[in-house]
Amino acid sequence: MGENVVSEKADAMLKGQAEIWETLFGFVESMAVKAVVELHIPDIIHSHGSPMSLFQIISKIDSPTDETDTKCLARIMRFLVRKKIFTVQTSSSGAETLYGLSRSSKWLLHDAEPSLAPMVLMQNHPWQLAPWHCLSRCVKEGGVAYEKAYGCGIWDFAAKNPEFNKIFNDAMTCTASVAMEAVMGGYGEGFGRFGSLVDVGGGNGNTMAAVARAFPHMKCVNFDLPHVIATAPVHEGVSHVGGDMFVSVPKADAILMKWVMHDWNDEDCVKILRNCREAVPEKTGKVIIVDVVLEQEGNGLFDETGFLMDLVMVAHASGGRERTELEWKIILEKAGFPRYNIIKLPALQSIIEGFQE
Ligand SMILES: C[S@@+](CC[C@H](N)C(=O)[O-])C[C@H]1O[C@@H](n2cnc3c(N)ncnc32)[C@H](O)[C@@H]1O
């Protein structure tokens, strides 16, 4: 074997080793981001209005103790600067390091819109992390990760656990605002044609609130499980209805379903879609699905996250999955929507319209 071949092999082994080190510590980045969100660091820098030194940041942290560890925060910030979550610069005196918000950490503000902070806290909560440890068992034994971790699916877990219900619904509320900005931009006028619209599995009703604001003439219904509706806030122009989409859904000109189909396997999706078909007028009624459309070779901004979300569905959903265009076509056809149209959005999700003829 030539020397070159040996060194190429050694080089490939070394690169592989480095890649696996990074991969096996993949969780570190999420945990560091979760820590700064819990400490409200992005909010502190945002309120200050310009980059801050570590000591300025620490002085604003809520309920500091005698043991508050500036050096620990320095290490977290140093790592997140490398990851481009925060920016760094030297003060004009040259004596201090100042930390600022990057385009990423602007998405980590509490009580701001748009924000993904509640989603960071929900996805990285110990309750959501436990089912991930059951992934290999899902392969070997089949079944649902959440049930293996807790003996029940995520919706029953939320119904029994008000604290988790709130954490989950807050995360859905923030992601609904983010997605709805893209939906209203890319599809908004499409809603204007309907006299009534039902959001099936609409959570807190934030999605419908955005539609009702844009189209005050429309009858807007937010439909979800009773325990979700019980804590949903009042939104002008939106009526909340509790129920089970596997039994029936309220009647309307069209049905909206955002981030619902991906929670379920194909058989369940067909059942839900058939109930939607029952609820809309024959021939003219349609279903508007807002969900990921996977593209195996896609290299768009959100394509990688689509594949991450597919595994999130293994960990958290009851047989759910993200779908390719062909997979969407198959379930829509089975449920009585033989024609479909996909509208790409500048967002993680696309719009998949299903027509009855
Ligand atoms: C992933 S969340 C999406 C929430 C919202 N559409 C959004 O995008 O923010 C799925 C929603 O489906 C609701 N859901 C689950 N099972 C349901 C059922 N059988 N009937 C009605 N809603 C259900 C959940 O309570 C939850 O609010």
The ligand as a Gaussian input file, in Angstrom:
#p B3LYP/6-31G(d) Opt

LIG

0 1
 C      -48.640000      20.177000      17.504000
 S      -50.058000      20.926000      18.210000
 C      -50.419000      22.203000      17.028000
 C      -51.223000      23.307000      17.601000
 C      -51.529000      24.460000      16.616000
 N      -52.252000      23.997000      15.457000
 C      -50.249000      25.147000      16.212000
 O      -49.782000      24.937000      15.089000
 O      -49.704000      25.885000      17.030000
 C      -51.349000      19.741000      17.866000
 C      -52.670000      20.094000      18.470000
 O      -53.604000      19.029000      18.194000
 C      -54.467000      18.917000      19.303000
 N      -55.112000      17.602000      19.326000
 C      -54.567000      16.401000      19.598000
 N      -55.493000      15.431000      19.528000
 C      -56.670000      16.032000      19.205000
 C      -58.005000      15.549000      18.999000
 N      -58.288000      14.246000      19.104000
 N      -58.973000      16.441000      18.665000
 C      -58.660000      17.777000      18.564000
 N      -57.417000      18.288000      18.741000
 C      -56.430000      17.428000      19.063000
 C      -53.507000      19.111000      20.484000
 O      -54.180000      19.391000      21.686000
 C      -52.632000      20.256000      19.974000
 O      -53.142000      21.512000      20.340000

